[in-house]
Amino acid sequence: MGLKVRSRTKRLSYGALCDAMRTAPDNVAAWRIVDDRRLQKQFGFPNTQAVYEFMQRLSRLSALEQRTPHTVLDAVSVEISLWTQEVDGLTHQDFEFAAKVDELIWRV
């Protein structure tokens, strides 16, 4: 018997991606959809210490939510890419996680 994938973890079609972006909160609408399979956003910070503080919060959130965002960081910025590996694309959970990541910015 195969594993059933719940609708929340089902890969979103192009039309569903457009709908998700259209109905997303303003902060999530600022994320870009790349190749119809991942969300991406770059965050800028005033200094390296702020980058490290953000990364610590992101690490805690990721562990709590059981998500594994792809991150690229330098001295004053962090680029985050989100997708669900199990479906090799985007799910509603990725949009929900993106909203939570944006909330972390206000705490740095």
C-alpha positions as CSV (number, residue, x, y, z in Angstrom):
1,M,0.0,0.0,0.0
2,G,1.5,3.4,-1.1
3,L,1.8,6.5,1.0
4,K,-1.1,8.9,0.5
5,V,-0.1,12.5,0.1
6,R,-2.5,14.9,1.9
7,S,-3.8,17.8,-0.1
8,R,-1.8,20.2,2.0
9,T,1.4,18.6,0.7
10,K,0.3,18.2,-2.8
11,R,2.4,20.1,-5.4
12,L,0.5,23.2,-6.5
13,S,-0.3,23.6,-10.2
14,Y,0.6,26.9,-12.0
15,G,-2.9,28.1,-11.6
16,A,-2.9,27.3,-7.8
17,L,0.4,29.1,-7.5
18,C,-1.1,32.2,-9.0
19,D,-4.1,32.0,-6.7
20,A,-1.8,31.5,-3.7
21,M,0.2,34.6,-4.5
22,R,-2.9,36.6,-5.2
23,T,-4.5,35.7,-1.9
24,A,-1.3,35.8,0.2
25,P,-0.6,38.4,2.8
26,D,1.3,41.4,1.5
27,N,4.6,40.1,3.0
28,V,4.4,36.8,1.2
29,A,3.4,38.4,-2.1
30,A,6.9,40.0,-2.0
31,W,8.4,36.5,-2.4
32,R,9.3,35.5,-6.0
33,I,8.2,32.2,-7.6
34,V,11.2,30.7,-9.4
35,D,10.8,28.1,-12.0
36,D,7.3,27.3,-10.8
37,R,8.7,25.2,-8.0
38,R,10.2,27.4,-5.3
39,L,9.7,30.6,-3.4
40,Q,12.7,33.0,-3.0
41,K,13.4,36.2,-1.2
42,Q,16.4,38.2,-0.3
43,F,16.6,40.0,3.1
44,G,18.9,42.9,3.8
45,F,20.4,43.7,7.2
46,P,22.3,46.7,8.6
47,N,25.2,44.6,9.8
48,T,26.6,41.1,10.2
49,Q,25.3,40.8,13.8
50,A,21.8,41.3,12.6
51,V,22.3,38.5,10.0
52,Y,23.5,36.1,12.7
53,E,20.5,37.0,14.9
54,F,18.1,36.4,12.1
55,M,19.8,33.1,11.2
56,Q,19.4,31.9,14.8
57,R,15.7,32.7,14.7
58,L,15.3,31.0,11.3
59,S,17.1,27.9,12.6
60,R,14.7,27.7,15.6
61,L,11.6,28.2,13.4
62,S,12.8,25.7,10.9
63,A,13.3,23.0,13.6
64,L,9.9,23.8,15.1
65,E,8.1,23.6,11.7
66,Q,10.2,20.7,10.4
67,R,11.2,22.7,7.3
68,T,14.6,23.0,5.6
69,P,15.0,26.3,3.8
70,H,17.9,26.7,1.5
71,T,19.9,29.8,2.6
72,V,22.7,31.8,1.1
73,L,24.2,34.5,3.3
74,D,26.8,37.1,3.2
75,A,27.8,39.9,5.5
76,V,24.6,41.9,5.2
77,S,22.0,39.8,3.4
78,V,20.3,36.4,3.5
79,E,18.6,34.8,0.4
80,I,16.1,32.1,1.3
81,S,14.6,29.5,-1.1
82,L,11.6,27.4,0.0
83,W,10.1,24.3,-1.6
84,T,8.8,20.9,-0.5
85,Q,11.3,18.2,-1.5
86,E,8.8,15.4,-1.3
87,V,6.8,16.9,-4.2
88,D,9.7,18.7,-5.9
89,G,7.7,21.9,-5.9
90,L,5.6,24.3,-3.8
91,T,2.8,23.4,-1.4
92,H,0.5,25.5,0.8
93,Q,3.0,24.8,3.6
94,D,5.7,26.7,1.8
95,F,3.5,29.8,1.7
96,E,2.7,29.4,5.4
97,F,6.3,29.1,6.3
98,A,7.2,32.1,4.1
99,A,4.8,34.2,6.2
100,K,6.4,33.0,9.4
101,V,9.9,33.8,8.0
102,D,8.8,37.3,7.2
103,E,7.6,37.8,10.8
104,L,11.1,37.0,12.0
105,I,12.4,40.2,10.4
106,W,10.4,42.4,12.8
107,R,12.1,40.7,15.7
108,V,15.8,41.4,14.6
